[in-house]
Amino acid sequence: MIRSVTDKQGSPTWTRNFAGRAFKLLGERKAGFIHLVNSSKETHFEYVTEIQRLKKQTQTIFLKKQMRLKTKN
């Protein structure tokens, strides 16, 4: 059983993409803070289903909305 939220998105960065870009930046001798991410956006559900597809798994995915945090006024 896998649990996933339906209302959260992210930009997962694949290791191969990160390594290729990091290697290129090392060759350019860049300095400072560099933030490397992929440009696509996926929901956590899409991320989980892609992992399942790659691993050839068929576990049930239970979906729910992410819990909202209450803030003090």
C-alpha positions, 0 to 999 in steps of 0.5 A: 500500500502506498499513500500519496497526496493529490494537491502537492506539486514538485520538480523532481530532479533525476540524478542523471540530469543533475550529474550532467549539469553539475559536471558542466558547471564544474568545467565552467569553474562557477562559484557561489550557490547554484540551484539545479532542478528540472523544469517540469512539474508533477504531482506527488501522485504522478511521481509515485505512479512513475516509480511504480511503472519503472519498478513494474509494481501494481500496489494500490495507491491511497490518495488524499489531500495534503493537510493544511497547517493551522496558523495562529493569528 
